[in-house]
């Protein structure tokens, strides 16, 4: 396994030759990558220039503050008695939890592991593709397999590189399929089905993301690893907060969350800094 891991990491950090202005965006797995088509490869150096690395490291440090405040606000909101009574006992949370637990149990059991792995890599690379097109880029190569995947594009940026780590692709697919289906052919148990599917697909995204990140991902290295991890953490905390807002039967929950977040930010950072400078 160690040998396979070294091969995977070496072959994941590569760039397409003979395609000026194009680069690869890849998912590195813990198994050796096969030959991937008509492209010739050379070793790719994802090391950023020192000034850029230093700048992004300090940007990552700055992201620690909103990560801490957002996470503290989330724990504060979900532990309140009113939220417990209004949300934990709702059918939305029940079916979301059922989907989440079933998905986690299936993944951890190892059943159909290759199928799950292929679906994750497919969703990972398709998320790259979507954000490449949203960034007005072009895709000239695409491959997905059990041992990894890649996208060849003329454009790469932070959003393109990191989007698969905080965008739950299959949750969006489920929502885009179930919502129109229910509109034209009303489902008798639409909301339970929707929340169970969202729970399972979001858990699928979260578990595989946690599994992928330690595997020396080029997506993280090319944007400075610490900065990338802080951005991914913040985005996933915001996503989880958004899911809770979406599932909450109380529409004021979102406003209360923002209000609490502002108060926590002010109490922890704004007021102390203001008092120190002008107090």
N, C-alpha and C positions, 0 to 999 in steps of 0.2 A: 504493500500500500504506500510506503514511503517513496519507493521508486516511482510508482504511478503518479504520486502527488508532485514529485519534482518534474516529471515529464509534462504534466498538465500545466504547471506554473510556467515552465519555460516556453511551451508552445502557445499559451494564452497571451503572453506578452510579445506579440508580433504585429508587424504592419505589412500591408500589401505592397509589393514592389510593382513598378511599372504603371502605377495609377496615380499620376501626379494630382495632388490636392485631395486624395481620398485616404481615409483611415478606417481601421476596424474598431468596432466596439464589441467586446466579447464577454462571455460568461465563463469563468474558470471553474472547473469541477475537480473532484478528487480522483479522477480517472484519466488515462491518457487520451488525448484528442487524436482522431483519425486524420487522414488526408482530407482536405476540405475544398476539393474542386480545382479549378484551373488557375488559382492564384499562386504565385510564388511569394515566399515569406522571407523576411529578414528579422533579426532580433530587434525589438522595439524598446527604446529607453523611455520609460514613463516618468523619469525623474524631472521634476520641475526646476527651473532656474532658482538659485538660492534666494533672490529677493522675492520671487513669487511664493516660494515655500514659506518664508518668514511671514509675509503678509497674510497668507491664508491660515497659517497657524494662529496668528493673533485674531483673525476673524473667527476662527474656531473657538478661541477663548471667549470672545464676545458672545458667541452663540450659547455658551454655557449658562449665561444669565437668563435669557428667555426660556431655555429648556427647563431650568430649575423652577422658574416662576410658573410656567405652564403646567408642569408636572405637579407642583404643590397645589395649584388651583384645582386641578383635576381631582386629586385625592381629597381636597377640602370639600368639593361639591358632592362627590359620590358618597362621602361618609356622613353627610348631613341627614338628620332624621327625616326631614321632609322628603328628601330625594329617595331615601330607602323605602319609605312608605309608598311613594308615587311611582317608582321605577322598578325596583328589584322584584316587585310582585306583579308586574305587568306581563301580558302575554307576549309582547314584543321581546322583552328581555329573556323570557323563558324559551322561546323558539330560537332566538339568537344563540343562547347558551347551548341548547340541544345540538344545533348545527356545529357549533364550535367544538364541543366535547367529542362528538362523533368523528369529526374530521381529525382532531388531534389523536384520538385513539387509533384510528385507521392508519395514520401516518406513522405513529410510533410502533405499531405492530409490524410494519414492514411489508404488509400485504400490497401487492400491485405496485411495488416501489418504483419500478422502471416507468410505469405509466404516469405516476405522479411526478416523477423527475422530468419526464419529457414535457408534460403540461407546464411545469414551472419554467423550464428553459424556453419553451415556446412563448409563454406570456411575457417573460423577461425580454426576449428579443423583439417581440411585437411592440412592447412599450417603448423601447428604443426607437423603433420605426415610426411610431405615432408622433413622438416628440421631435424626431428629425423633420418630419413633414410640417409640424407646427412651427418649427424654426426655419421653414422655407428651404430645407435642404433636400438632397436627392439620395436615394438608396440604389446602389449598383450591385450589391451582393447580399445574400441572406442565407443562413444555414442554421438548422436546429437539429440536435441529436442528443442521445442519452449521455454523451460525453462532453457536452458543451455546445455553444452556439456563437455566432458572430453576425454582425451587420457591417457592411462596407458602405460608407457614406462620405460625401464631400464636406460635411459639417459635424462639428462636435462642440458641445459646451457643457456647463455644469448640469443644466436641467436634463439634457439628453443622456448624459452619463449616469446620473443618479436617480432618475425617475423610476426605474424598476424597483428600487428599494423602498419607495414610499407610495407608489401608486398600485393598489390592489387590482391588477388587470382583470382577473376572472370575476371579481366582485362587480366591476363596471360592466363586464359582458353580461352577467346575470341580470343586473338592473336593466340594461338596454334590451334584453330579451323578454324579461317577465313583465315590465311595465307596458310596452305596446301590446303584448299578448293578452294581458288582462284588460286592456282598453277595448280591444276588438272582440275578445272571447272571454268575458268575465269569469274568473276562477272563483269557485266557492270558498276556497281557503287561501286567498291571495296573500294577505299579510303574514300569516304563519309560514307559508312557503317562502315568501320573500325574505323574511328575517332569518329563517333557518339556513337558506342558501347563502345569504350575506355573511352570516356567522361562520359557516363552513369555509367559504372562499377567503374571507379575511384571515381566518386562522391558518389556512393553507399558505397564504401570502406571508404572514408573520413568521411561521415556523421555518419555511424555506429561506426567507430572508436572513433570519438568524443563523441558519445553517451555512449559507453561502458566504456571508461577510468575512469570516475568519480565513477563507481560502484564497487569500492574496489576490483580490479582485483588481484587475487593471482599471476598472471604472473608478475605484477609490484612489488608487495611486496617482492617476493622472490629474487629480484635483486636490491633492494633499490629503492623506488618509484621515488625520484628526479632524480637519475641517469637514470632510465628507461625512464622517461618522456623526458629528454634531448636527449637521444639516439633516441627515437621515433621521436621527433621533427626534429632533424638533418636528419634522414633517409628520412622523408617525404618531407623536403625541397629539398634534393638532388633528390628525385624521381620526384618532380614537375619540377625541373630544367631539368631533363632528358627527361620528357615528352615534354617540350617546345623545347628542342634540336631535339627530334624525329619529332615533328610537323613542325619545322622551315624549310622553303624552302631554307634558306641560310645555307650551310654546315659550313661556318665560324663562325656561332653563338656559337657553342660549344667551339671553340678555343678562341673566344673573351670572353666568360664567364669565362673560366679558367684563362685567362690573367688578367681580371678585378678582379677576386677573389684573385689572388696572389698580385696584386697591393694594394687592400684594406687591405689584411692581413699585408702586409709590412708597409703600411702607418699608420695603427692603432696600431700595436703591435710590429713588428720586429724592425723597425727603432727607435721608442721611447725607447725600452729596450736596444738596442745597444748603443744609444747615452747616456743613463743613466749609463751604465756599462763601456763603453770604450770611450765615447765622450769627 
